[in-house]
Amino acid sequence: MELYLPAVNSLKEKRSVIKPILNRLPQKFNVACSEIDHQDVWRSSQIAVVCVSNSSRHVRDVLQSSIDWLESNFPDVLITNQKIEVL
């Protein structure tokens, strides 16, 4: 997911927004996640969320649920691009 953080004015503020997301997603959905790009850009972030399962439908459901949860629980964070890829 590519995220836009319009209210952020420093890297410290950005980390205070991204860190709770990265902490709560694994607790809520049993996934792994990490910020994978734009670490030094104030208002932009790219995070990866990973789910492992023997069912591709389950993976898609979990990843879509995590996107929906992020949109509803962090209204100040805008998802500008998202991609679900099943391998």
C-alpha positions in Angstrom: 0.0 0.0 0.0 1.2 3.5 -0.8 0.0 6.0 1.9 -0.3 9.7 1.9 -0.1 11.5 5.2 -1.3 15.1 4.6 -1.2 16.3 8.2 2.4 15.2 8.9 5.1 17.8 9.0 8.2 15.9 10.2 9.6 12.4 10.2 8.9 12.2 13.9 5.2 12.8 13.3 5.2 10.3 10.4 6.7 7.6 12.7 4.0 8.4 15.3 1.4 7.6 12.7 3.0 4.6 10.9 4.2 2.8 14.0 0.7 2.2 15.5 -0.4 0.9 12.1 2.6 -1.5 11.9 1.9 -2.7 15.5 -1.8 -3.2 15.2 -2.1 -4.9 11.8 -0.3 -8.1 13.0 -2.3 -8.2 16.2 -5.6 -7.8 14.4 -5.0 -10.0 11.3 -2.1 -12.3 12.0 0.0 -10.8 9.2 3.5 -9.5 8.9 4.0 -5.9 7.8 6.8 -3.4 7.3 7.5 0.0 5.8 9.3 -0.8 2.6 9.8 2.6 0.9 9.7 6.3 1.4 11.2 6.1 4.9 12.8 9.5 4.7 9.8 11.3 3.1 7.5 13.1 5.5 4.1 12.7 3.9 4.5 9.4 2.0 4.9 5.8 3.0 4.8 2.4 1.4 4.0 -0.6 3.6 3.8 -4.3 2.7 1.4 -6.6 4.4 2.1 -10.3 4.1 -0.1 -13.3 4.9 0.8 -17.0 4.4 -1.9 -19.6 3.9 -2.7 -22.6 1.8 -5.8 -20.9 0.5 -5.5 -18.0 -1.9 -9.0 -16.9 -1.1 -8.1 -16.6 2.6 -5.1 -14.6 1.7 -7.1 -12.2 -0.4 -9.8 -11.9 2.3 -7.2 -11.1 5.0 -5.4 -8.6 3.0 -8.6 -6.8 1.8 -9.8 -6.8 5.4 -6.5 -5.2 6.5 -6.9 -2.5 3.9 -10.5 -1.8 4.9 -9.5 -1.7 8.6 -6.7 0.8 7.9 -9.2 3.0 6.0 -11.8 3.0 8.7 -9.4 3.3 11.7 -6.9 5.8 10.4 -9.0 8.4 8.5 -6.1 10.8 8.3 -4.1 8.3 6.3 -5.0 8.1 2.6 -4.3 5.0 0.6 -3.2 6.3 -2.8 -2.4 2.9 -4.3 -2.9 -0.7 -3.3 -2.0 -4.0 -4.8 -2.9 -7.5 -3.7 -0.6 -10.1 -5.1 -1.0 -13.9 -4.5 2.0 -16.1 -5.2 
